[in-house]
Amino acid sequence: MKVSKEKAAENRAAIVKAAGRLFRERGFDRVGVAEITKAAGLTHGGFYGHFASKDALAAEACEAAFAESLDRLPADEESPEGALDAFLTRYLSERHRDRPDAGCPMAAFAGEVARQDPAVQERFGTGVERFFDVVEQRLPERDGEGAAERRDRAVAIVSALVGGMALARATAPTDPERSAEILAALRRQLGILGDGRLGDGGA
């Protein structure tokens, strides 16, 4: 039975969403096409009507995961903490640590993206650059700071967030206290680096 264009678009979106969730939770190489289509509520046979390959899906799912994460950022603007501190608090939370399937693709994919198809690497790199930009835009100005120094601060903050979340997730199952310590220390120190209030002890 032929499906409408609207239904085909809906099915494609469901595959991308399911893939993004499963890839973030378990990695690109540990999830197969059949499992993805099943999670999307579809049959395996229809997959190649939407995507030429699993790599093509991975690239699109990576891009969609970044869009999902970046779409959350405007809500930080309304926080009394300020946009940067609200972002740091949300990112370095136990909720984010415990839900990689719904979390930041940088922390989920950083360790394996270099082994993936170039299209996946390209989408990942574009997403990372967008995070650098939005964090840089949220940094309070420092007297005498040039554009290069401001960019350095943004890159350092994002890189520490990704590495710190990876460590917090890796230690959580066997040493939850250490995992919580990592998150708390990063909230304080990155708050200082960003000139926000978290550096004064807030969380």
Summary of the structure (lengths in Angstrom):
residues: 203
radius of gyration: 18.7
end to end distance: 54.7
largest distance: 66.1
contacts: 622
relative contact order: 0.12
helix: 76%
strand: 0%
